[in-house]
Amino acid sequence: MTIYLDNAATSFPKPESVYQALDQLARTSLANPGRAGHKMALAAERTLDDCRHLLNQFFHGKDPERWIFTLNGTDALNMAFKGILNDGAHVVTTDLEHNSVSRPLRALELAGRISLTRVHADGSGTVDPDAVRSAIQPGTRLIAVTHASNVLGTVQPVAEIGRIARERDIPFLVDAAQTAGVIPIDIQSMNIDLLAFPGHKSLFGPTGTGALYVGPQAKLRPWREGGTGGDSSSETQPRELPYYLEGGTPNVLGIAGLAAGVRYVQERGLDSIHAHEMDLVERLWRYLESKSLRVFGHRDPTRRVATISFACDTLGAAELGGILDESFDIAIRPGLHCAPYIHRSLGTFPEGAVRVSPGPFNTAEDIDALTAALDEILL
C-alpha cells in the first residue's frame, strides 16, 4: 500500500464520513439545485445552504450568502482578482505565493493593466508586515498574501497585515489553501475581505471544490455568468449573493463531501490535527538534520503547518522522488511546487526541492518508512 505524504497537494485518504456523504447524495438527491422546484431540487439547494452556513460559522464570516462555491482554490483566486481589479490598480503580494496567485497577477501586469510589488520573505520564510506597509502606494487597490507557504510551511502574520490593510482601507485577500482546516482563521478579527481556498486539502472535500468569501468591502464583478436556479427573468446576472458570482450548476455532490469534511475537522479539532501533524514533521526534521540535508524555513511549530521541504546535494529532487515512488511506494512531491519565486530566493531553482506533507491519517511508522528509504537511497 502506498505511503501517501503529499497532503499539501490533496489530502488522502478522506474521512469515512466524506465517502458516505458522497454516496448518499449521489444516490438520493443529485439534482440541479433550485429555490422553487421539485423535492430533489430543493434537497440539492439545502445541501448548498447547509455548507454555506457551516463555512460561515467555521471561519467567522459575516453572512452565509457571502460564501461563493468555486471549482477549486485557483478558480476562487481568479474570481477575486478579475472581479475586483480595475486598470491602473497597484497590488502588493509576496514571493511566497503559489502560481494560483502569481500567474493571474503577473499576466495582468504584463498586459499593462496593473502594477505589482512583490514583498520578499525573510530568511526564515516569513513576510514582515512593515515591509508590506512600505510597499503600499497611493494607487494600491489590493493586498494578496498566502496564509502559509506551500513550500516552506511557514504561517504568515495575516492578522497584522490585515490590520494594516484596514487602516489604509485596502481590500485584503488571503490564500488559505494550506491553512483552512489546520490553523484557526477568523475572517472578522483578521480583517480579511477575500478568503480563497480549495476544498480538497485539509478540509477533506473531493477535488473540484473550493470557496471564496466576499466581505462587504470587496466589490466584485462576476467572472462567469449564466443560470442561477432561481431568478431567470433578469437579462444580466442577478445582483444577489451568492448567485451574482455563482453562475451555472454548482458541484452539489462535491459540496456535500466538503461539508462532511468540515464537520470532521470540527469533531477532531484544529489543535489536535495540527499537533499530530507537527509531531510527524519534527520526527522527520530530526532525521534530516542528522543527515546534514538542507531543510528550508523556520522550525517553530506554532508558526508553521506540516509541510517540510529539503534538498540533497548529491541527488536531485526529481530523481529522489522517483526512486521513493517506484522502489518504496512512498508518495512525496519533488520540484518547484508551483511556487517558482520562493525557489529562486532559496537557490533551488530550477531543480526545486523534495516536499513532504503528512496529514492526520499518517503515522510515526510512515515517517520511519520514509527515513529508512532515504537511508538506503543516500548511502
C-alpha positions as CSV (number, residue, x, y, z in Angstrom):
1,M,0.0,0.0,0.0
2,T,1.3,3.5,-0.9
3,I,2.5,5.6,2.0
4,Y,0.9,9.0,1.0
5,L,2.9,12.1,2.1
6,D,1.6,14.7,-0.4
7,N,-1.3,16.2,1.6
8,A,-0.2,19.7,0.7
9,A,-1.4,18.9,-2.8
10,T,-4.5,16.9,-2.0
11,S,-5.5,15.2,1.2
12,F,-5.7,11.4,1.1
13,P,-7.4,9.4,2.4
14,K,-10.6,11.3,3.2
15,P,-12.6,10.6,6.4
16,E,-15.1,7.8,6.1
17,S,-17.9,10.3,6.7
18,V,-16.9,12.1,3.4
19,Y,-17.2,8.9,1.4
20,Q,-20.6,8.2,3.0
21,A,-21.9,11.7,2.3
22,L,-20.9,11.5,-1.4
23,D,-22.5,8.1,-1.8
24,Q,-25.7,9.1,0.0
25,L,-26.3,12.3,-2.0
26,A,-25.3,10.7,-5.3
27,R,-28.0,8.0,-4.7
28,T,-30.8,10.2,-3.4
29,S,-30.6,13.9,-4.2
30,L,-28.2,14.6,-7.1
31,A,-30.5,17.0,-8.9
32,N,-30.0,20.6,-10.1
33,P,-30.5,22.9,-7.2
34,G,-33.4,25.2,-7.3
35,R,-35.1,27.5,-4.9
36,A,-38.5,26.7,-6.3
37,G,-38.8,23.2,-7.7
38,H,-39.3,19.6,-7.0
39,K,-38.2,17.8,-3.8
40,M,-34.9,16.6,-5.2
41,A,-34.0,20.1,-6.4
42,L,-34.9,21.6,-3.0
43,A,-32.8,19.0,-1.3
44,A,-29.8,19.9,-3.5
45,E,-30.3,23.5,-2.7
46,R,-30.4,22.7,1.0
47,T,-27.0,20.9,0.6
48,L,-25.5,24.2,-0.7
49,D,-27.2,26.3,2.0
50,D,-26.1,24.0,4.8
51,C,-22.4,24.1,3.6
52,R,-22.5,27.9,3.4
53,H,-23.8,28.2,7.0
54,L,-21.1,25.7,8.1
55,L,-18.3,27.6,6.4
56,N,-19.6,30.9,7.8
57,Q,-19.5,29.5,11.3
58,F,-16.2,27.8,10.9
59,F,-14.4,30.9,9.6
60,H,-16.4,33.5,11.4
61,G,-17.8,35.3,8.3
62,K,-20.4,38.0,8.2
63,D,-23.1,36.2,6.3
64,P,-23.6,32.7,4.8
65,E,-24.6,34.2,1.4
66,R,-21.1,35.7,1.1
67,W,-19.7,32.2,0.5
68,I,-19.3,31.5,-3.2
69,F,-18.6,27.9,-4.3
70,T,-15.9,27.6,-6.8
71,L,-14.1,24.8,-8.8
72,N,-11.0,25.0,-6.6
73,G,-8.7,27.5,-5.0
74,T,-7.4,28.7,-8.3
75,D,-10.9,29.4,-9.5
76,A,-11.6,31.4,-6.3
77,L,-8.5,33.5,-6.7
78,N,-9.1,34.3,-10.3
79,M,-12.7,35.2,-9.4
80,A,-11.3,37.6,-6.8
81,F,-8.5,39.2,-8.9
82,K,-10.5,39.6,-12.1
83,G,-13.6,40.8,-10.2
84,I,-12.0,43.5,-8.1
85,L,-9.0,44.9,-10.0
86,N,-9.5,47.8,-12.4
87,D,-7.0,49.1,-14.9
88,G,-4.3,51.1,-13.3
89,A,-4.5,49.4,-9.9
90,H,-1.4,48.6,-7.8
91,V,-1.2,45.2,-6.0
92,V,1.0,44.2,-3.1
93,T,1.8,40.5,-2.9
94,T,4.8,38.3,-1.8
95,D,7.4,36.0,-3.2
96,L,5.9,33.1,-1.2
97,E,2.8,32.8,-3.4
98,H,1.6,29.8,-5.3
99,N,1.2,30.2,-9.1
100,S,-2.6,30.5,-8.5
101,V,-1.8,34.0,-7.1
102,S,1.3,34.8,-9.0
103,R,0.2,33.9,-12.6
104,P,-3.0,35.8,-12.8
105,L,-1.4,38.9,-11.2
106,R,1.7,38.7,-13.5
107,A,-0.5,38.3,-16.6
108,L,-2.4,41.4,-15.7
109,E,0.9,43.2,-15.1
110,L,2.4,42.1,-18.4
111,A,-0.8,43.2,-20.2
112,G,-0.2,46.7,-18.7
113,R,-3.4,46.6,-16.7
114,I,-1.9,46.7,-13.2
115,S,1.4,47.3,-11.4
116,L,2.7,44.8,-8.9
117,T,5.1,44.9,-5.9
118,R,6.3,41.5,-4.6
119,V,7.5,41.7,-1.0
120,H,10.3,39.2,-0.1
121,A,10.1,36.8,2.8
122,D,13.0,36.9,5.3
123,G,15.5,34.0,5.7
124,S,13.1,32.1,8.0
125,G,10.3,32.2,5.4
126,T,8.2,34.9,7.0
127,V,6.9,38.2,5.5
128,D,7.4,41.3,7.7
129,P,4.2,43.3,8.0
130,D,6.2,46.5,7.9
131,A,7.6,45.5,4.5
132,V,4.0,45.2,3.3
133,R,3.2,48.6,4.8
134,S,6.2,50.1,3.0
135,A,5.1,48.6,-0.3
136,I,1.7,50.4,-0.3
137,Q,1.3,53.1,-2.8
138,P,-1.4,55.7,-3.4
139,G,-2.9,53.5,-6.1
140,T,-2.8,50.2,-4.1
141,R,-6.1,48.5,-4.5
142,L,-5.4,45.1,-3.2
143,I,-3.0,43.2,-0.8
144,A,-2.8,39.5,-1.6
145,V,-1.0,37.2,0.8
146,T,-0.7,33.4,1.3
147,H,-1.6,32.3,4.8
148,A,1.1,29.6,4.7
149,S,3.8,28.8,2.1
150,N,3.1,25.6,0.3
151,V,6.9,25.1,0.0
152,L,8.1,26.1,3.5
153,G,5.0,25.5,5.6
154,T,5.6,28.9,7.3
155,V,2.5,30.7,8.5
156,Q,2.4,34.4,7.7
157,P,1.2,37.2,10.1
158,V,-2.0,37.8,8.3
159,A,-3.8,39.4,11.3
160,E,-1.1,42.1,11.4
161,I,-1.2,42.6,7.6
162,G,-5.0,42.7,7.8
163,R,-4.8,45.4,10.3
164,I,-2.6,47.5,8.0
165,A,-4.9,46.9,5.1
166,R,-7.9,48.0,7.1
167,E,-6.1,51.2,8.4
168,R,-5.4,52.1,4.7
169,D,-8.9,51.0,3.5
170,I,-7.3,48.5,1.1
171,P,-9.1,45.2,0.4
172,F,-7.2,42.2,1.8
173,L,-7.1,38.8,0.2
174,V,-5.8,35.7,1.9
175,D,-5.0,32.5,0.1
176,A,-5.8,29.8,2.8
177,A,-5.0,26.8,0.6
178,Q,-2.5,25.4,3.2
179,T,-4.2,26.5,6.4
180,A,-8.0,26.1,6.0
181,G,-8.7,23.1,8.3
182,V,-5.4,23.3,10.2
183,I,-4.9,26.8,11.5
184,P,-7.7,28.9,13.1
185,I,-9.0,31.6,10.7
186,D,-11.2,34.4,11.9
187,I,-12.3,36.5,8.9
188,Q,-13.5,39.4,11.0
189,S,-10.8,39.7,13.6
190,M,-8.1,39.3,10.9
191,N,-9.8,41.9,8.7
192,I,-10.0,39.6,5.7
193,D,-12.1,40.9,2.8
194,L,-11.5,37.9,0.4
195,L,-10.7,34.4,1.6
196,A,-9.9,31.8,-1.0
197,F,-9.3,28.1,-0.5
198,P,-9.8,24.7,-2.2
199,G,-12.0,22.1,-0.6
200,H,-9.7,19.1,-1.4
201,K,-6.8,19.7,1.0
202,S,-7.2,20.0,4.8
203,L,-11.0,20.4,4.7
204,F,-11.1,16.8,3.2
205,G,-13.6,17.5,0.4
206,P,-13.2,15.9,-3.0
207,T,-11.3,17.6,-5.9
208,G,-13.4,20.1,-7.9
209,T,-14.5,22.0,-4.8
210,G,-13.5,25.4,-3.3
211,A,-14.9,28.6,-2.0
212,L,-14.4,32.4,-2.0
213,Y,-15.6,34.5,0.9
214,V,-16.6,38.0,-0.3
215,G,-16.7,40.6,2.5
216,P,-18.8,43.7,2.5
217,Q,-15.8,45.9,1.5
218,A,-15.0,43.8,-1.6
219,K,-16.9,44.8,-4.6
220,L,-16.6,42.2,-7.4
221,R,-17.7,41.9,-10.9
222,P,-19.0,38.4,-11.9
223,W,-16.3,36.3,-13.6
224,R,-18.8,33.9,-15.1
225,E,-22.5,34.4,-15.9
226,G,-25.4,32.1,-16.5
227,G,-28.1,30.2,-14.8
228,T,-28.8,30.6,-11.1
229,G,-31.5,28.1,-10.3
230,G,-33.8,30.9,-9.1
231,D,-34.1,34.3,-10.9
232,S,-34.5,33.5,-14.6
233,S,-36.0,36.9,-15.6
234,S,-33.1,39.2,-15.3
235,E,-31.2,39.9,-18.5
236,T,-27.9,40.0,-16.7
237,Q,-26.6,38.2,-13.6
238,P,-28.8,38.8,-10.6
239,R,-27.1,41.1,-8.1
240,E,-28.0,39.0,-5.1
241,L,-25.2,37.0,-3.5
242,P,-24.2,34.2,-3.8
243,Y,-25.9,33.9,-7.2
244,Y,-24.2,37.1,-8.6
245,L,-20.9,35.3,-8.6
246,E,-22.1,31.7,-8.9
247,G,-23.5,31.3,-12.4
248,G,-24.1,27.8,-13.6
249,T,-24.8,24.5,-12.0
250,P,-22.6,24.0,-8.9
251,N,-20.8,20.8,-7.9
252,V,-23.5,19.8,-5.4
253,L,-22.0,16.3,-4.9
254,G,-18.6,17.7,-4.1
255,I,-20.1,20.3,-1.8
256,A,-21.8,17.6,0.2
257,G,-18.4,16.0,0.6
258,L,-16.9,19.3,1.6
259,A,-19.5,19.8,4.3
260,A,-18.8,16.4,5.7
261,G,-15.0,17.2,5.7
262,V,-15.6,20.4,7.6
263,R,-17.6,18.5,10.2
264,Y,-14.8,16.0,10.6
265,V,-12.3,18.8,11.2
266,Q,-14.7,20.3,13.8
267,E,-15.1,17.0,15.6
268,R,-11.4,16.1,15.6
269,G,-10.4,19.7,16.4
270,L,-7.9,22.1,14.7
271,D,-5.4,21.9,17.6
272,S,-5.5,18.1,17.6
273,I,-4.9,17.8,13.9
274,H,-2.1,20.4,13.9
275,A,-0.3,18.9,16.9
276,H,-0.4,15.4,15.3
277,E,0.9,16.6,12.0
278,M,3.7,18.7,13.6
279,D,4.8,15.7,15.7
280,L,5.4,13.9,12.4
281,V,7.2,16.9,10.9
282,E,9.5,17.2,13.9
283,R,10.2,13.4,13.7
284,L,11.3,13.8,10.1
285,W,13.2,17.1,10.8
286,R,15.4,15.4,13.4
287,Y,16.3,12.8,10.8
288,L,17.1,15.3,8.1
289,E,19.2,17.3,10.5
290,S,21.2,14.2,11.5
291,K,22.0,13.6,7.8
292,S,23.0,17.3,7.2
293,L,20.4,17.7,4.5
294,R,19.3,21.3,3.7
295,V,15.9,22.0,5.3
296,F,14.1,25.2,4.5
297,G,12.0,27.5,6.6
298,H,11.9,28.0,10.4
299,R,11.2,25.2,12.9
300,D,8.7,26.9,15.2
301,P,5.7,24.5,15.3
302,T,3.4,27.3,16.4
303,R,4.1,29.2,13.2
304,R,4.0,26.6,10.6
305,V,1.9,23.8,9.0
306,A,3.0,20.3,8.3
307,T,4.9,20.9,5.1
308,I,8.6,20.4,5.1
309,S,11.0,20.8,2.1
310,F,14.6,19.8,1.8
311,A,17.4,19.4,-0.7
312,C,20.2,16.9,-1.1
313,D,23.5,18.0,-2.6
314,T,24.2,14.5,-4.1
315,L,20.8,13.7,-5.7
316,G,18.3,15.9,-7.5
317,A,14.8,16.3,-6.1
318,A,13.1,14.7,-9.2
319,E,15.4,11.7,-9.1
320,L,14.9,11.2,-5.3
321,G,11.1,11.5,-5.7
322,G,11.1,9.0,-8.5
323,I,13.1,6.4,-6.5
324,L,10.8,6.8,-3.5
325,D,7.8,6.3,-5.7
326,E,9.0,3.4,-7.8
327,S,11.1,1.4,-5.3
328,F,9.5,2.2,-2.0
329,D,5.9,3.1,-2.9
330,I,6.2,6.4,-1.0
331,A,4.4,9.4,-2.5
332,I,6.1,12.8,-1.9
333,R,6.3,15.9,-4.2
334,P,9.6,16.9,-5.8
335,G,10.1,20.1,-7.9
336,L,9.1,23.7,-7.8
337,H,5.7,23.1,-6.3
338,C,4.1,25.8,-8.5
339,A,5.9,28.5,-6.5
340,P,9.0,29.5,-8.6
341,Y,9.7,32.8,-6.9
342,I,10.4,31.4,-3.4
343,H,12.6,28.7,-5.0
344,R,14.6,31.4,-6.7
345,S,15.0,33.0,-3.3
346,L,16.1,29.7,-1.8
347,G,18.6,29.0,-4.6
348,T,16.7,25.8,-5.5
349,F,15.5,27.0,-8.9
350,P,15.1,25.2,-11.4
351,E,15.6,21.8,-9.8
352,G,13.3,22.5,-6.8
353,A,13.2,20.6,-3.6
354,V,11.7,17.5,-2.0
355,R,8.4,18.3,-0.2
356,V,6.9,16.0,2.4
357,S,3.5,16.9,3.8
358,P,1.9,14.4,6.3
359,G,-1.7,14.5,7.2
360,P,-3.9,13.5,10.1
361,F,-4.1,9.9,8.9
362,N,-0.3,9.4,8.7
363,T,1.6,7.7,11.5
364,A,5.1,7.7,13.0
365,E,5.6,4.4,11.2
366,D,5.0,6.2,7.9
367,I,7.8,8.7,8.7
368,D,10.1,5.9,9.8
369,A,9.5,4.1,6.5
370,L,10.4,7.3,4.7
371,T,13.6,7.8,6.7
372,A,14.6,4.1,6.2
373,A,14.1,4.5,2.5
374,L,16.2,7.7,2.5
375,D,18.9,5.8,4.4
376,E,19.1,3.2,1.6
377,I,19.0,5.8,-1.2
378,L,21.6,8.1,0.3
379,L,24.2,5.6,1.3
